[in-house]
């Protein structure tokens, strides 16, 4: 059974664009339409699964125009099943601004309700103080109505709900038969915003979990394979995403554990715009495979083609780049190159906004400037260093970001870039483990080491993120062993503190001067006996 998985298309209607709309916004509808055309042309794939964030702002014109495109796919014999997500509706705005207009600026949260009530929505409550003297009539041409989750449930009913053999109305979720022996749960994320109002992370309501459990049992009894699609991932695609996004942008780990223990083994997700194949092992020992699909609008613009071999648990998956739409011109060889360049230039501009001297140091820092610091930890030879001496550290960091999103990074353990970055990570970890820095790991790094953050952005040691065939019910073996990178930078810092304690002992009590190194030694001993195991990045073997 072959099918398409597409996520985060962020469709924008041409009706939402006014004079002055930026060019990268103007080209978005054409990019989305190109992706749908390519998906429809994949031979043997008659099912297209869309995992949320169908539109960019949740405005009604974008939903209506996208529905017209999906109907065209159905007319070509394709079965289209969708879930909606947080970009598809809005619980605090009754209107949305058109692109290119700067007149009407809306409040972020005019009232504390899960969903807005259109019957009682008052225009003056929606706009900011800067626009309070403007009338609704003045701004109406630039405003469009947005949809509630209940309205989306009705708008998209022909794309899944009407074909479903089981529906959970309370959770706007349903289950469809993709083939005689294959069922797919389409799990909606509509309850995420309601909970975010009270700073609770993404989850499903209890009634939905009970419904999922009943379908898992039914599928097992009838000999069916059950997979799932939802928007937010069940585990971070890489640790750096968890550190940067925090708990508000991810499900709590308990949700993935619950689904794994219920019996869900394969889930297709989106939201992060990353390509990733990850594994979560619940505390009861059950394995769940989470396959994240990139956005078609941002770097890297791709969608997935997945195929399950009949009667087995072997999944074949590969990603398809979105081609440059006909009639759209960019100064790059491909749409992927265009998005990569735009992303690089955006962060290069942000680097110029850093405070002095960082804004001068960050863009110009090169590998050769850190050579003395990482030479021993990295184990690089003189020839290897000579090959990368002139590389900018900023460019290496951007490569990490691109690898994180595109998956299957190019810096494998046999490359000097890999050894340099892992050596630098070892130095950082050694310093973090020394007083007074070790609190950084728990507070800033969410319990990760720097190595655990960087290594998955360099390459994937397990299942390739873009093109792979694997058994999703088993832990895959790593492609290569984990290499050791060590540094004594932290020990040198502690030695300096101990030496400093000698002259200080004439001014302060000995107990005070020895407290800092003594506390660090005790802390390192504790870490050796009880390594930190935060609820974090569950990949194969963890």
N, C-alpha and C positions, 0 to 999 in steps of 0.2 A: 504494500500500500504506500503510494507516494503522495505527498502533500506539501503545500507551501506554508511557511510560517512568516508572517510579516508583522512588524511592530513599529510603533511610534512614527507614523507617517505624517502626523501634524499637518493635516491638509488645511490649506487656506483658500477660501473661495475668492475668485477674482472680483466678486461683488464687494469684498471687504477691503479693496485697495483704492486709495484715493491718490490724487496728484502728490508727488513727493514720497511715495512708498519706495523704500530702498530696493535696489535691483535684486539682492539675494532673496528678498521676500517675493518679488514679482515672478521669479523663476520657479518658486516652490510648487505651484500647482502643476506645472509641466513636468517637474521631477517626479512628483507623486504619480501622475498619469503614466509616465514612462515606466515606473516600477510596476504598476498594475498590468501594463501591456506585456512586460517581460514575464511576469508571474503567470499570466494567462497563456503564454506561449511555451511554457515548460511542458515537454511531452510526457504524457502519462500522469500528470498531476491535476486532477479535477477538483481538488479541495483546496481552498485558501483560508487559512486561519489568521485573523487579525487580533493581536493581543493588546489592544488599548492605545490610548492617546491617538485617536483617529483624527482629531482636529487640533489646532494649536491653541485656540482660545475658547472653544465651546460655543461659538456663536451659531445661531440657527442657519444662516446662509451657507456656512461651510459644511454643516451636517447635511443639509439638503442637497448640495452639489455633489458631495461625496456619495451619498446614497444613489444618485443618478449614475455615477461611475460604477458602483457595485452592481447596479441593475444591469448594466451593459455586460459585466462579467457573467452574470446569471444567464443572460440571453445567449452567451456563447457556450453554455452548458456547464459552467463552473458552479460549484457549491461554495458559498461564502458564509463563514461563521465568524461573528465578531463578539468581542467584549469591549466595554467602554472603561475609561479610567479618568484620572484627575484633570486632564486637559480637555476632556469632553463635556464637562459640566462645571458649574460654579455655584457654590452654596451661599455666596455673599454678594454677588452682583446680579442685578436684574438686567443690566445692559452691558454691551462690550463695545469698545471703541474700534472704529475702522483704522486700518494702517494708514500712516501718513498724516493723520489729524492730531493736533496738539491742544485742542480747545477743552474737551471734557476729560478731566482727570478724576478717577474714582477712588474712593476710600478703600482700604484693604479689608476692613471688617466693621461695617456700620452697626451690626448687632450680633449677639452671640446666640445664633440659632444654627442647627445642623443644616437646614436648607432655607433659602429665602422664600417668602410668601408674596407672590406677585400681586395678590389682592390688596395687600397693605403696604407694598413698596412705594416709597415717596421719593421723588427725584432728588429733592434737596438733601435727603439723607445719604444719597449715594455719592455725591460729588464732594471734592475737597473744599476747604475754605477759600482757596484761591479762585474757585469757580462759582462761589455761592451767589454771586450777583447775576449769573447767566440763567436764562430761562430754559425750560425744557425744550421749547420750540426752537431756540437758537442752536441747540446741540443735537436735536433729533436726527438731522440728516447724517450725522456721523456716528449714530448709535445703532446697534443691532441687539436684538434679544438673545439671551443665552438660554440653555436648556437645563432643566432639572434632571436628576437621575431617573425619576419616574417617567418623564417625557422621552428620554433616550430609550428606555425599555420598550416603549411603544413605537418610536421612530424606526428602530432597527429590528423589529420583531420578525420581519421577513428574512433576516439574515441570521437564522439560528433558532430563535424561540419557536417559530411556527413549525420547524422541522424536528424539534426536540421530542424525545420520548419520555423525558423526565425534566421537570422544571422546579426550581426553588424560587418562588415569587418574591419571598422576603429578601433574598440576597441578589435578585436580578441575575441569576445564574441558571444554566441548563446543561443537559447532556445530550449529545447527538451520536448517531452511529455513522462513523466514517466508512466502515465496511461491515461485512457480516460478522467479523470476529474482532472489530476494533471500535471502541467507544471513546469519546473525547468529552471531558468535563470542561466547560467554558465558564470560568469563575470570575465574576465581576469584582471590581475594586471600589464600588460605589460607597462603601462604608468607611473608606479611609479618611475622607475629609471630615466626616462627622466626628471621628475620634481625634483627628488632629486638632480640632477646636479645643480639646482638653489635653493636648500634648501626649496622646496615646499613639503608639506606632501602628503600622498597618496590620490588619488581621481580618478574619471572617467572623460574622456573627455565629453564635452557638447553633442556631437552626441550620445554618449552611454546613457546619461541620458534621452534624447528625445526618444531613442529607447525603453528604459525600460518603460517610461511612456505610450508609445503606446501599449506595450504588457500588461501592467496592465489593461488598459482600455478594451483591446480586451478580456482578461481573464474574467473580470467582465461581459462583454456583453454576453459571451458564457457560463457563469456559471462554469468556471474552477477555481481551486485553484492554486495559483502561489507562489512558493517558490524560493529561490535563493541560490547559492553557490559562494563564493569568497574567496580570500586568507586572506587578512588583516582584522582583526575584525573591527566592526563599533563602538565599545566602549571597553574600557580596561576591561579585564576579572577580574581584581582587581585593586584598586587604586595604589598599589605598582608598578604595571607594568607601569602605566602612569608616575609615578615619576621617575622610573629607566630608562625607555626607551626614554622618552621625545616625542616631537611632530614628530621627524623625523621617528620614528618607528610606528607611529599610523596615522590613518586617522584623518583629522580635524573633529571635532564634526558635522560641517555643513553637511558632506556627509551622515551620518546616519540620520540626520534630513530631508535631501532632500529625501532619499529613503523612510522614513516613511511617509512623506507627499505625495509622489508620489503614495503610496499604497502598498509598499512591507512590509509584516508583519513578515516573517520568513526567516532568513538567517543563513546558516551554514558556519563557517569560520575556520581558522587554524592560522598559523604563530607563535602564542605565545607558542605553545606546551602545553597549559593549557586546562583542562576540566572545562567548565564554561557554565552556563545558565544565561544570563543577559537580561535586558530589557531597552530599550531607549524610552523615551516619548518625542516627538518633541515639539517645542514651540507652535505648533498649536494643540497639544493634541493627536497626533496619536502615537500608540504604535508599536514598532518593537522589536522582540525577536531575539537575537543574540546567537547562540549556537556554542561554540568553541570546537574543537576536538583536543585531544593531538596528538603528533607525535608518530609514531610506532618505531622510532629509539632511542628516548631519554626517560628519566623518565617523566611520566609513560607510557610505551609502550602500547598504546590502540588505538582502533578505535570504531566508534559508529554504533549501529544498531538503526535506527529510523523507526517508523511506524505511519502513519496518518490514523485515522479511517475514512472510507468513509463517505462523507457528513457532517463531523464535523470539528472543528478546534482543536481537541484533539490530542496531540502528545505524543507518548510513545517513550522514548529514554533510552538506556542503553549502557554502554561502555564495550568492550570485551578486556581483557588483552591479549597481544601477548605471546604465549607460547615459551619456549626455543626451538629453532630449533634442530631437530635431527642431531647429529654429532657435535654440538657446546657444549663445556664444560666450565662452569663457577663455581667458588667456592661458589655458592649461591643456595638457594632453587628454585629460579625462575628468569626469565629475569627481572622482576620488581625489585626484591631484588638486583640483580646485578647492575642495573642502579642507584638505590638509594645509594648503598654503594659507587660506583664510584663518584657520585656527592658529597656525604658527604666528602670523602677523598680529593677531589679536593679543596673544600672550607676550609677544615682543613689545607691544605698546604698553601693556600692563607693567612690564619690567622697568620701563622708563618712568613710571609713576612711583617707584620705590623711593624711600628716603635716601638721601646722600649719606654714606658713600655707596650704598647697595646698588643704586641705579647705574653706577659706573662699574662696579665690581662684577655684578651678576652677568651682564652681557659679554664681558671681556675675559672672564675667568676661563683658563684653559687647563687641560689635563696636566701639562708640564708644571703648572703652579702647585699642584697637589701631589706631585710625584714623590717627594720626600715623605709625605704623610702616609701614603698607601703602598709604598714599594714592598715592604715586608709582608703586610697583610695580604696583598694581592698575589704575590709570587710571580709577578711579571718579569720577563727577561728584558735586557736592554733593547733588544731588537723589537720586542712587542711594544715597549713604551715608545720607541721611535716612530712606530706606525700610527700612534694616536696622540702624540705629544701636542699637536696643534689643534686638536678638536676642542671646540667650545663645550664647557660643562652645561651651559644652557641648552645647546643642541642635543646633548645626551639626555638631559631631563625631558625635553620635548619628545625625543624618541621613545622614552619610557611612557609618556602620555599617549602617544600614537599606538604603541604596542598594547597598552592597557585597553584601548578601545577596539582596535582591530583584531587583537588576539594573535597567537602564534608569532611572537616577537622574533626578530632576526638575530638577536644577540644570544647565541647558544654558548654553553660552557667552553667551547674551544676558541672563542673570540676574545681578543684583548679588551674590548669594551665590557664584556661580561665580567672578566676578572678585575678590571679596574673598579667598576661600580660595586661589586660584591666586596672587594677589599675596603672601599670607602665605607660601606655599610658596617663591616666588621669593626672599623675604627670608631664609628658613631656608637655602635652597641657597647663597645668597651668603655667609652666615656659615659654613656647613659647609666651603666651599672656602677659607676663611681659616685660617691657623695660629692656634691649635693644635687646631682642630676637625675638620680634613678626614679624620682617621682614622675619624670616626663613620660616614662613608658605607660604607666597606668592612666595618667590624666590626659596626656596629649595623643599618645599612640594607641590608646584603647587596649593596652595589653600586648600589642605586637612588638616584636623586635624590628629594627630598621631592615634587617635582612629579610624577614618575612614579608615586609611591604614591597621591597624592591624586586626580589627574585621572580615572583610571578609576572611582573611587568617586562622582564627580559625575555622569557620564553615559557612554554608550557611543558612541564616535565612528564605530563600524563597524556590525556587525550587531546589531540590538536583541536583548536577551537573552531576552525573553519571547514576542514575536510577530514572526515574520519569515519571509520566503521568500527563499532565496538558494542559489547554487551553492556547495556545500561544497568543491569542488575548485579554487576560484579565490579569490584575495585580493580581498576587497571594497574598494571605494573608501570613504574616510571621508565621513561626512555633512557635515562642515564642516572647514575647514583648521585647523591647529594655531596657536593664538594665541601671541604672544610676551609673556612677563611677565619683566621684568628688575629687578634691585635692585643698588644700590651699597653695601649694608650691609657686606658683607665688605671692600670697598675702604676704607670709613670706619674699620673696625676696624684695618686695616693702616696707615692713615695715623696713627691714634692711637698705634700701636706704634712707628712711625718717629719721631714727635715725642717719645715717651717715651725713645727711644734717645739723644736729645741730652743730657738731664741725666744719664742713666745712664752716658754715655761718660766722665764725670769719675770714676766709681767703678769701672767695669769696662772691660776692653779693648774697643775699638771692634768687633772681630770678634765678640765675644760679644753685644753689644747689637744688632748688625745681623743676627745669625744667624736670628732668628725671621722677620722680614719677607723676608729673602733666600730662606729655605727655601720660604716660601709662593709667592713669585714663580716660583721654579723649578718648584714643584709645579703651578701653574696653567698654565705653559707646556707641561708634560708632558701635562696633561689635554687641552689644546687639540690637541696632535698625536695623542694616543692616548686617545680617550674610553673610559671603562670600559664593557665589554660583558659583564657577568656572565651566567652561565647563569640565566635568569630568566623574565621574563614575555614570552612570544612571542604577540603579537597580530598582526593583519593588518599587513603591510608591514614587520615587524621581522625 
